[in-house]
Amino acid sequence: MRILMIDQTGFQLQTRKILIEEAIDKCIVDTALTLGEVFIAFQKEKFDVVIIDHGIENGQQCIEHILQIDPNQAVLVVSDAIHCVINRCEDCVNNYSIRRLFNPTPIKNIIRMVEGFRNYRCDHYDNETNKIKN
């Protein structure tokens, strides 16, 4: 499995990288800090999952660039933002392979999400769905 992690916090990024590589068998984690590095990474590799901190500078542009390359790319967005990455929460879930985890989130949740990405529901989407039902 090949993962791209996009974040600007050097120490936290490197710590998450090491923990994910140790927890998931035969996993390689590449890292990117900027939109330019994301562009280069996608020219070189194909990724099973992309993990991005939506709050970084150019975070939204990184997501838009990734979706232009492959609208079906599995993208895990770690975010504390109220608004969704795409127009509406259901668009991320129904039209793309984007899932969001609340930030901060324990590394075990990120690992769980990466390992079972397609079977996982988005934290934000589930939260919005529950608000509508209640």
Secondary structure, DSSP 8 states (H G I E B T S, - for coil): -EEEEE-S-HHHHHHHHHHHHHHSTT-EEEEE-SHHHHHHHHHH---SEEEEETTSTTHHHHHHHHHHH-TT--EEEEE--SS-SSSSHHHHHHHS-EEEEESS--HHHHHHHHHTGGG---HHHHHHHHHHH-
